């Protein structure tokens, strides 16, 4: 029997049971739709986070207090032995190959006249910070090394702060109050937007020396190091490690290159993507069982037809193919509709959240739906092909 | 042994069924010769074994012992697929209950055997039209079987049986589901086909219907009476 004859035979049989066909297909549609959508979400999330981290610059190395994966929790204040002095030594020793920027991060209330902004992130850092992390200003200028040394009370405002305190109006040289001390506004940061609802613009930057004095701390929250060239990253990491080990113990700090950060993030998001895809795959499996169920019913219903076809000369393979192709058609139709809906939904979601269609998930869903048709169609088809023509003809 | 003038030669055909160690013997050493162009009626009471004999003749069932020569070909021990091919090319079935597929047109029903044979589209469509014309249904081609009367449906079944130009036509109570007028029509069509050279073997319990055949064979308790 020719393929086009088999196809039109299966098509006609599916068409003559429209509601049943639609409901069976729906099971596959939902499964494929879910696989594509959830994998797209997972991948979108991964790409988004990776982009955010990469945006900081690929030559970046973080020094954070405590040992990641060690006995003590990293980052906790009681275990923080990383100091401004460590950063200064690092800066001196790595002078020709890297820029070193210590970071102190606090949160406080920022006021101007009667207006105030609570919970603002106050970032204390060094004058070379713009060389380490991309920091574009739309107005004014960054503080200088001299201002850093003299612990000048100058501040650069994030857009949210600027908006709340000055309605985004001219504000340079104005005096504002940060956690009880007066600072002069010298610059306005470019808008950065928000990450997962976290406003990146609700921030102010002040010289680290000023922050130390005001908050009375000698520790730093982290030290950013950027290698001057990409090929220097390994060397910088090794040297920084040696320098820090001469001052601290192994458990007091963790050096993490951007590459390591990215691989940590991808391993987490990969697990997430696979978990989401796996859950979706279960619904595809359920859809497959639906196909098998309906095909078994169809074989029973059409016993007499099978008997007649055999009497007229259909071979086992002809019957097997007829039912198998019918099952594949069911699942393939479901698969194609599911792919279309999945792509549409992924696109819609990408407008207001993160979602990225991965082509492998589309191909996977496509082949998976065909496979579902074959796997769940073969048993009913085989059963049909094995029917004895006399008994099948006698069946009422 | 090979005789070109023979359509069918059954030698010592027996059939027994074994269910749960109980052996039921249905046919006892049947010998039957049907010449090409003959119209043979096999009659017998229900339970006489005539349906089993028809199934064996139609290669829907295999005999427990004995040999079966169909159109000079030994078809006694064939695989299932070989049997399917012989049924497809050498045997035309006409059933009591017509056995047409309800969801496809009359025309598509007639074409079915040719699809499994693999004949070209042009060839089979031409032949199907020709056959439907011969049974007087050229105007009903695109109707569904259930839009036709019983007599018309049986005529479609006859056209289908002739599709691949088989060696024999096996008719199992062809008038059993029909009123006497339609039944008579069907019998006259079969008679005409026989006149045109077709070999027909018909099973019936109706003596009057059987009388249309050129030879009547009576089967009782699994044996043929001469």
Interface residues (C-beta under 8 A of the other chain):
Chain A: X1 X2 X5 X12 X13 X16 X304 X305 X308 X309 X310 X311 X312 X313 X314 X315 X316 X317 X318 X389 X390 X393
Chain B: X55 X58 X60 X61 X80 X81 X84 X85 X87 X88 X89 X93 X95 X99 X101 X103 X104 X112 X113 X115 X116 X117 X118 X160 X164
